[in-house]
Amino acid sequence: MCCVTNTLYRLNLAEEGINHECKLCNQMFDSPAKLLCHLIEHSFEGMGGTFKCPVCFTVFVQANKLQQHIFAVHGQEDKIYDCSQCPQKFFFQTELQNHTLSQHAQ
């Protein structure tokens, strides 16, 4: 199993069977990896169906391919969106928004 597949596999198993909600649209997913892919799709709504890496600007036609690329090529240090309430960082603003709504909403 390659490192990308292994990372995605562990991300899927990390909380298997637990529902993961997109706080932006209330859609539910059965794994954190599927939620992340969905949040990537939110990031590029209305942009012609392409998904651009926020770090190196490589363009993909599928959100899951961009997700795989990020896991394979970019590390924690490349995350550009910082949570102002905790140490977590994110690649996409929609990830940060979802995190803030799910973890820090009062």
Helices and strands as residue ranges (DSSP letters): H 3-14, E 20-21, E 28-29, H 32-43, E 51-52, E 59-60, H 63-73, G 76-78, E 81-82, E 89-90, H 93-103
